[in-house]
Amino acid sequence: TQLLEQSPQFLSIQEGENLTVYCNSSSVFSSLQWYRQEPGEGPVLLVTVVTGGEVKKLKRLTFQFGDARKDSSLHITAAQPGDTGLYLCAGVVSGTYKYIFGTGTRLKVLA
Amino acid sequence: GAVVSQHPSWVICKSGTSVKIECRSLDFQATTMFWYRQFPKQSLMLMATSNEGSKATYEQGVEKDKFLINHASLTLSTLTVTSAHPEDSSFYICSARAKLASYEQYFGPGTRLTVT
């Protein structure tokens, strides 16, 4: 069974601080997606990473895919209250288009 | 672009009844749609993969006779929860794959089902 473990599970920080969320697996994924979900809503796609070692930036968010395509990280610089939400990584199961979702990281940024 | 809608956004039904949830891709054709369920404070769990014109593929542990999926067109998939029980209460989310060669899934806003 493929599993994606995210850490930390919960994170509460002050506005302006930096943070990193990790997404780890023992399995290799074809690609990996990061989503953010607000309560009572569906996940919203932030980024897709495909190539091992790939780094993508989205404003204050930096995403990295591990060289072996088994892990990924999300780094947020100068967090803002608007960054509050549930962050989910999702790996694509090799040979399919199915996602395996990570366990989730619940972020709260305090003003 | 790549907007997915769900209807209804929330529904309350009595135990033993059936409820249908619709998932539509509004501005693209989706050859593949996926159905997930999410319990409070948990991540999403894939229930089934739905391809237009063919039978859905269910994940291990998901009862196909209880969760009926119909993908009648390239823009519509439905999930029917039959003989609902309180333990079926959950947040049901669908997603659609927009392009044939793309891994990206676009998610609907979810449907909150409460079975009393």
Interface residues (C-beta under 8 A of the other chain):
Chain A: S30 S31 Q33 Y35 G40 E41 G42 P43 V44 L45 T48 V50 L88 A90 V92 Y97 K98 Y99 I100 F101 G102 T103 G104 R106
Chain B: V4 Q6 T32 F34 Y36 K41 Q42 S43 L44 M45 L46 T49 F91 I93 S95 R97 Y103 E104 Q105 Y106 F107 G108 P109 G110 R112
